[in-house]
């Protein structure tokens, strides 16, 4: 946490921290654990999820280069009005992330418009990071059913569910986060207005004013996002029907068969296929505007995908090593003392996400170490596995946004603000998001809805 907060690479410090822990336990075991556990888990994570990171980054970059993101933001401003700046920015960020655009790309795409609208509305700039966080880092990241973000995909490989798991609970949880989050930000805006605080001056990283006018029709701009959402659902059904639970092919007579456990990766294949179709849709309708910057734009997207995937994979390897040490047994036994399986899962996942500063990292660590335990307890209590999926996904996006979280550091760097200025409001959104997990658990026990 200290290394990440100070800006050092997790790719470097996660293995160092893990091997230090092993050294304190058994120095002779360091080489074996590094190669046989840390690297095995790191490579396994990349094998499963890197294509999702890659195609998500490319899709988001093409949405930006094509002008589609700008058209969506501009049409939202026209629909809701510039006086409703907070609502407009939250909904646009939510639409982009739910449509498959990486949340890091959303920060860059939305910030210039947020700055212009907040400046015109005399809303303090320090509220922009929390506004973007509510739209991009919360309910569309892991609560709403079908979201193609990685936090909603990881549980599918452990629970053999799909990204549409527990749609009623996910939708209810997402609505709770949206309504309470907007109410909080509006309360903060009104307090600032009453105190005579405006946008402020002397800020750094101020963007140039955004020119008015749409270069792309909003319906066309929304088309790739709709393609990703619809294709994700259709492919989830089609892949299971076409391949069954397992696929085995032999490319040459007498050759070694190549197998894939389709049941555990159907959701990954579906999201990859949906993002590919989204990319092709953008290229089909905006090749002229995209082609000029395609080479450099995709290089940037690929670099970002590599960094994001390796950061998370390194944290995943770190977690696997820690989970194998004697000290983790103490933690595991303490968590088993929580009798309710859903509360146990929620607290475990959100605690590990907070420690690692990563929703996907904490989620992967928790499920790799304890998914079987969670499923056994849920089965004994007659809890559907889809509920486990949704609770785990939502819990990962709760306390993950502590100060050392990569997305928090990114949004503050892009907006030119500091933790001192803006983190308090980001943390408030974090608390709302964490509370939503327990609201969903309570809703399930009260109604039995899934």
Buried (B, 14 or more C-beta within 10 A) or exposed (E): BEBBBEEEEBBEBBBEBBBEBBEEBEEEBBEEBBEEBBBEBBEBBBEBBBBBBBBBBBBBBBBBBBBBBBBBBBBBBEEBEEEBBBBBBBBBBBBBBBBBBBBBBBBBBBBBBBBBBBBEBBBBBBBBBBBBBBBBBBBBBBBBBBBBBBBBBBBBBBBBBBBBBBBBBBBBBBBBBBEBBBEBBEEBBEEBBEEEBBBBEEBEEBBEEBEEEBEBEBEBBBBBBEBBBEBBBBBBEBBBEEBEEEBEEEEEEEEEEEEEEBBBBBBBBBBBBBBBBBBBBBBEBBEEBBEEBBEEBBEBBBEBBBBBBBBBBBBBBBBBBBBBBEEBEEBBEEBEEBEBBBBBBBBBBBBBBBBBBBBBBBBBBBBBBBBEBBBEBBEEEEBBBBBBBBBBBBBBBBBBBBBBBBBBBBBBEBBBBEBEBBBEBBBBBBBBBBBBBBBBBEBBEEEEBB
